[in-house]
């Protein structure tokens, strides 16, 4: 079974971006998180959707 959640640091590493940008994507609801206890974990499916979309559209 493939992982369905990963840490924020792992999500940043997978995407090749910094943790600050990863937190921005979480805040903008581009990446989905779940809370387990005090940990926030990123849904791998949301990482895959971001990669498939190829871009992040931001309202100016």
Secondary structure, 3 states (H helix, E strand, C coil): CCCCEEEHHHHHHHHCCCHHHHHHHHHCCCCCEEEECCEEEEEHHHHHHHHHHCCCCCCC
